[in-house]
Amino acid sequence: MYAAPDLQAALASWARHLASERRLSPKTLEAYGRDISQFVGFLGERAGAPAALADVKRLRPADIRAFMAGRRAEGIGSRSLMRALASVRSALRFLEREGLVDASALSAIRGPKLGKSLPKPLSAPNARRLADPDLRAGEERETWVLVRDAAVLALLYGCGLRISEALGLKRSEAPVGGQDVITVTGKGGKTRMVPVIPAVSAAVAEYVALCPYTLPPSEPLFRGQKGGPLNPRIIQLAMERLRGALGLPETATPHALRHSFATHLLARGGDLRAIQDLLGHASLSTTQIYTEVDTSRLLAAYNAAHPRAG
């Protein structure tokens, strides 16, 4: 790090704080370390000498903006730039709490705007085929494993579940034996009722019938090959293999099936608020973004329904 001993020591204390008290992951710590090294290097270049605490004390909003502009000019994206700013904020506020610097320059800095990135929906035929275990019949895997993966993917597309929600189901919650509604626990521990179509129930019932392990009512429905709870990464890997079989792009992920569920419902005239409830979104605006509701479609619905339209 291009820094004077006093600043090096202070930032080392900050790094220890992140590791021991904030308990950040090693990868996050590494990313924060890179960001702050670049910032300190920037200060040193401007000062013409290794950056010291005195340079940090003299920081102005214009200095931080210049650093951000320089990073942007190097071609980093908005998310990386946002993380770089978060790293600088974390370090400066820690040093301020330690009584070493004044971090007031941060108050005038706003982070870069982030674009809304959305997974691309699959076509309805491809989404249905992903939940067909016969598509992977040539793989050297036990039949029950292929049927299990197909059942999970069927829940993602047929019910719009997150992968964590599908794998969080208990055996007693399995939509089999005429049970056509499941209670799903989503983000923040919120529960919602989701209807289950016959094709999904059939896929889950086939898995339950073939699973070689005992499935007590209060334990996880979906099991790994050794009998423990199924790891989400296994479904992600299964999706990767299916992408290859169908010639689908890398955007065809398990989460894209949830997106496809919402998009296909909307395309068939599904009510936006009903889709919001099915997805478990807290606000309608999230659903509008998630399903890529375009202005022309909303305007057409308005013109068709409003008494004074036209």
Disulfide bonds with the S-S distance in Angstrom:
none
